[in-house]
């Protein structure tokens, strides 16, 4: 009844390193079920160093996520947290993560950051909010699986930028007065 048995963290990491081990250890210590997509594959989605994109790219992550969850059943009752891994650790239980997500009362919640990247020209289209964290960050997405699949079930090139794609999707949802996506402006998750 609390969907904890249908909660999973999904990440993309093409190589094992100390950062990924730290991510995995934090999942294990907090009892968080997780999946790593892309291990051993070649990263072909923008120049990166230590898991940090140095130029636009990252759509390879969308492709992995789409291809993984496309065949899953019962997505409307599955809560997926899609996260970066090389610069992320967890410090809470699945129950608390799910509770905090549900407090937003939105099917998808994105983390927020201080800069509008990679396309600064989109900054003026964002809603005006108090605080420093005003812009979508694609390194942390939590939502119901059916809504996430709807968002990522697209044809996209690996060379495209995932954060720019998600930003345009978010801005389009605002224009249609949809509350399908909310940003975590206060860093609650």
Buried (B, 14 or more C-beta within 10 A) or exposed (E): EEBBEBBBBBBBBBBEEEBBEBBBEBBEEBEBBBEBBBEEEEBEBBEBEEBEBEEBBBBBBBBBBBEBBEEEEEBEEBBBBBBBBBEBBBEBBBBEBBEBBBEBEBBBBBBBBEEBBBEEEBEEBBEEEEEEBBBBBBBBBBBBBBBBBBBBEEEBEBEBBBBBBBBBBBBEBBEEEEEBBBBBBEEEB
